[in-house]
Amino acid sequence: MPMRFVTGGRRSAVILAGALLTLVMLPAAAGAAGVAVSDADNGKTVLVVPNTTVTITLESNASTGYSWEVVTAPDPAIAGLLPGAGKYTAPAPPASGPPVTGAPGKQTFAFRSHALGTTKIVLGYIPPAATTPANTFTLDIRVLNAADLPNTATSPQSRTAMPPYGLLVGLVAAIAAMMRLLPRRSDR
């Protein structure tokens, strides 16, 4: 007599549970995409799909009066600045002793891609009581369809972000593997 792994309507229940898990995980996977950019990415291009968050974090000395500001905003049809732009995060205090005046913290700007196209962002590091930046940070954002994203290994001057659909593929593969373990009605 062949051994049964599942009896009755459990096969259907496993299929339904896997489908529900996939539906629950898909929005989380699609919304988790983002690109983190730092000082080292000045002058580079990031390649993203629509609805990707690009977060720029730059070293800043707010205690000296300097701060980063948006000098050239992106084309609003392609990417938009998210609320909280320019948020400053103070440096962690030393293990012992008072905080060090002039120690660099971080300033963060986040942008969300909307539509296909290319746009430029320029941030300026503005000294106190000045209007001209002492330094600038430039980033091009190129928004492409997922199928048009190149392999990042062959594109070292750009950084790529695509929603982690690999998670969805993994879930589907896991469900398929479970299905192979379950006997078919003709096997009973």
TAQUIPE-V47960 format. One record per residue. N is the residue number from 1. RES is the residue in one small letter. PSI is psi in radians with two decimals (NA if undefined). OMEGA is omega in whole degrees, 0 to 359 (none if undefined). BURIAL is I if it has 24 or more other ideal C-beta (glycine too) atoms within 12 Angstrom, else O. Layout:
n=N res=RES psi=PSI omega=OMEGA burial=BURIAL
n=N res=RES psi=PSI omega=OMEGA burial=BURIAL
//
This chain:
n=1 res=m psi=2.23 omega=180 burial=O
n=2 res=p psi=2.57 omega=180 burial=O
n=3 res=m psi=2.39 omega=179 burial=O
n=4 res=r psi=2.31 omega=177 burial=O
n=5 res=f psi=-0.63 omega=184 burial=O
n=6 res=v psi=2.48 omega=179 burial=O
n=7 res=t psi=2.84 omega=175 burial=O
n=8 res=g psi=-2.41 omega=184 burial=O
n=9 res=g psi=0.32 omega=183 burial=O
n=10 res=r psi=-0.56 omega=178 burial=O
n=11 res=r psi=-0.80 omega=178 burial=I
n=12 res=s psi=-0.66 omega=179 burial=O
n=13 res=a psi=-0.69 omega=179 burial=O
n=14 res=v psi=-0.74 omega=178 burial=I
n=15 res=i psi=-0.81 omega=180 burial=O
n=16 res=l psi=-0.75 omega=179 burial=O
n=17 res=a psi=-0.74 omega=178 burial=O
n=18 res=g psi=-0.73 omega=179 burial=I
n=19 res=a psi=-0.74 omega=178 burial=O
n=20 res=l psi=-0.72 omega=178 burial=O
n=21 res=l psi=-0.73 omega=178 burial=O
n=22 res=t psi=-0.79 omega=180 burial=I
n=23 res=l psi=-0.62 omega=179 burial=O
n=24 res=v psi=-0.70 omega=184 burial=O
n=25 res=m psi=-0.47 omega=184 burial=I
n=26 res=l psi=-0.87 omega=179 burial=O
n=27 res=p psi=-0.64 omega=179 burial=O
n=28 res=a psi=-0.71 omega=180 burial=O
n=29 res=a psi=-0.77 omega=182 burial=O
n=30 res=a psi=-0.58 omega=183 burial=O
n=31 res=g psi=-0.08 omega=185 burial=O
n=32 res=a psi=-0.09 omega=185 burial=O
n=33 res=a psi=2.56 omega=175 burial=I
n=34 res=g psi=2.80 omega=177 burial=I
n=35 res=v psi=2.24 omega=176 burial=I
n=36 res=a psi=2.21 omega=184 burial=I
n=37 res=v psi=2.50 omega=180 burial=I
n=38 res=s psi=-3.06 omega=179 burial=O
n=39 res=d psi=-0.63 omega=183 burial=I
n=40 res=a psi=-0.28 omega=183 burial=O
n=41 res=d psi=0.16 omega=180 burial=I
n=42 res=n psi=2.25 omega=178 burial=O
n=43 res=g psi=0.00 omega=183 burial=O
n=44 res=k psi=3.05 omega=177 burial=I
n=45 res=t psi=2.36 omega=172 burial=I
n=46 res=v psi=2.41 omega=178 burial=I
n=47 res=l psi=2.17 omega=184 burial=I
n=48 res=v psi=2.91 omega=172 burial=I
n=49 res=v psi=2.86 omega=177 burial=I
n=50 res=p psi=2.63 omega=179 burial=I
n=51 res=n psi=0.57 omega=175 burial=I
n=52 res=t psi=2.43 omega=176 burial=I
n=53 res=t psi=2.24 omega=175 burial=I
n=54 res=v psi=2.04 omega=182 burial=I
n=55 res=t psi=2.12 omega=179 burial=I
n=56 res=i psi=2.13 omega=178 burial=I
n=57 res=t psi=2.08 omega=184 burial=I
n=58 res=l psi=2.57 omega=176 burial=I
n=59 res=e psi=2.43 omega=184 burial=I
n=60 res=s psi=2.54 omega=178 burial=I
n=61 res=n psi=1.36 omega=182 burial=I
n=62 res=a psi=-0.52 omega=182 burial=I
n=63 res=s psi=-0.25 omega=177 burial=O
n=64 res=t psi=-0.01 omega=178 burial=O
n=65 res=g psi=-0.17 omega=178 burial=O
n=66 res=y psi=2.56 omega=174 burial=I
n=67 res=s psi=2.66 omega=176 burial=I
n=68 res=w psi=2.42 omega=177 burial=I
n=69 res=e psi=2.69 omega=177 burial=I
n=70 res=v psi=2.07 omega=178 burial=I
n=71 res=v psi=-0.79 omega=176 burial=O
n=72 res=t psi=1.97 omega=180 burial=O
n=73 res=a psi=2.68 omega=177 burial=O
n=74 res=p psi=2.79 omega=174 burial=I
n=75 res=d psi=2.08 omega=185 burial=O
n=76 res=p psi=-0.32 omega=177 burial=O
n=77 res=a psi=-0.40 omega=184 burial=O
n=78 res=i psi=-0.74 omega=181 burial=I
n=79 res=a psi=2.58 omega=181 burial=I
n=80 res=g psi=2.60 omega=177 burial=I
n=81 res=l psi=2.30 omega=180 burial=I
n=82 res=l psi=2.74 omega=179 burial=O
n=83 res=p psi=2.62 omega=179 burial=O
n=84 res=g psi=0.26 omega=182 burial=O
n=85 res=a psi=2.40 omega=178 burial=I
n=86 res=g psi=0.21 omega=181 burial=I
n=87 res=k psi=2.27 omega=181 burial=O
n=88 res=y psi=2.35 omega=175 burial=I
n=89 res=t psi=2.05 omega=182 burial=O
n=90 res=a psi=2.68 omega=178 burial=O
n=91 res=p psi=2.69 omega=177 burial=O
n=92 res=a psi=2.40 omega=180 burial=O
n=93 res=p psi=2.65 omega=178 burial=O
n=94 res=p psi=2.78 omega=182 burial=O
n=95 res=a psi=-0.62 omega=177 burial=O
n=96 res=s psi=2.55 omega=179 burial=O
n=97 res=g psi=3.08 omega=183 burial=O
n=98 res=p psi=2.84 omega=176 burial=O
n=99 res=p psi=2.60 omega=182 burial=O
n=100 res=v psi=2.09 omega=177 burial=O
n=101 res=t psi=2.34 omega=180 burial=O
n=102 res=g psi=-0.05 omega=178 burial=O
n=103 res=a psi=2.37 omega=184 burial=O
n=104 res=p psi=2.44 omega=171 burial=I
n=105 res=g psi=-2.68 omega=180 burial=I
n=106 res=k psi=2.52 omega=172 burial=I
n=107 res=q psi=2.40 omega=185 burial=I
n=108 res=t psi=2.34 omega=176 burial=I
n=109 res=f psi=2.31 omega=179 burial=I
n=110 res=a psi=2.40 omega=180 burial=I
n=111 res=f psi=2.60 omega=178 burial=I
n=112 res=r psi=2.24 omega=177 burial=I
n=113 res=s psi=2.46 omega=183 burial=I
n=114 res=h psi=-0.87 omega=188 burial=I
n=115 res=a psi=2.87 omega=180 burial=I
n=116 res=l psi=2.48 omega=178 burial=I
n=117 res=g psi=-3.08 omega=179 burial=O
n=118 res=t psi=2.43 omega=178 burial=O
n=119 res=t psi=2.78 omega=182 burial=I
n=120 res=k psi=2.47 omega=175 burial=I
n=121 res=i psi=2.29 omega=175 burial=I
n=122 res=v psi=2.16 omega=175 burial=I
n=123 res=l psi=2.46 omega=179 burial=I
n=124 res=g psi=2.42 omega=178 burial=I
n=125 res=y psi=1.79 omega=191 burial=I
n=126 res=i psi=2.17 omega=175 burial=I
n=127 res=p psi=2.87 omega=178 burial=O
n=128 res=p psi=2.46 omega=177 burial=O
n=129 res=a psi=0.52 omega=178 burial=O
n=130 res=a psi=2.80 omega=176 burial=O
n=131 res=t psi=-0.26 omega=180 burial=O
n=132 res=t psi=2.28 omega=181 burial=O
n=133 res=p psi=2.49 omega=173 burial=O
n=134 res=a psi=-0.39 omega=181 burial=O
n=135 res=n psi=2.73 omega=176 burial=I
n=136 res=t psi=2.71 omega=175 burial=O
n=137 res=f psi=2.18 omega=182 burial=I
n=138 res=t psi=2.38 omega=178 burial=I
n=139 res=l psi=2.28 omega=172 burial=I
n=140 res=d psi=2.36 omega=176 burial=I
n=141 res=i psi=2.12 omega=178 burial=I
n=142 res=r psi=2.05 omega=182 burial=I
n=143 res=v psi=2.10 omega=183 burial=I
n=144 res=l psi=2.87 omega=168 burial=I
n=145 res=n psi=2.63 omega=181 burial=O
n=146 res=a psi=-0.65 omega=181 burial=O
n=147 res=a psi=-0.37 omega=182 burial=O
n=148 res=d psi=-0.06 omega=180 burial=O
n=149 res=l psi=2.28 omega=179 burial=I
n=150 res=p psi=2.95 omega=173 burial=O
n=151 res=n psi=2.16 omega=183 burial=O
n=152 res=t psi=-0.38 omega=179 burial=O
n=153 res=a psi=-0.47 omega=179 burial=O
n=154 res=t psi=0.07 omega=184 burial=O
n=155 res=s psi=1.20 omega=188 burial=O
n=156 res=p psi=-0.33 omega=181 burial=O
n=157 res=q psi=-0.04 omega=181 burial=O
n=158 res=s psi=2.79 omega=175 burial=I
n=159 res=r psi=2.50 omega=186 burial=I
n=160 res=t psi=2.47 omega=174 burial=I
n=161 res=a psi=2.27 omega=176 burial=I
n=162 res=m psi=2.44 omega=178 burial=I
n=163 res=p psi=2.50 omega=186 burial=I
n=164 res=p psi=1.23 omega=178 burial=O
n=165 res=y psi=-0.20 omega=175 burial=O
n=166 res=g psi=-0.58 omega=177 burial=O
n=167 res=l psi=-0.78 omega=179 burial=I
n=168 res=l psi=-0.78 omega=179 burial=I
n=169 res=v psi=-0.73 omega=178 burial=O
n=170 res=g psi=-0.73 omega=178 burial=O
n=171 res=l psi=-0.77 omega=179 burial=I
n=172 res=v psi=-0.72 omega=178 burial=O
n=173 res=a psi=-0.68 omega=179 burial=O
n=174 res=a psi=-0.71 omega=178 burial=O
n=175 res=i psi=-0.73 omega=179 burial=I
n=176 res=a psi=-0.70 omega=179 burial=O
n=177 res=a psi=-0.72 omega=178 burial=O
n=178 res=m psi=-0.66 omega=181 burial=O
n=179 res=m psi=-0.64 omega=180 burial=O
n=180 res=r psi=-0.47 omega=179 burial=O
n=181 res=l psi=-0.37 omega=183 burial=O
n=182 res=l psi=2.39 omega=179 burial=I
n=183 res=p psi=2.59 omega=175 burial=O
n=184 res=r psi=2.85 omega=181 burial=O
n=185 res=r psi=-0.63 omega=181 burial=O
n=186 res=s psi=-0.28 omega=180 burial=O
n=187 res=d psi=-0.19 omega=186 burial=O
n=188 res=r psi=NA omega=none burial=O
//
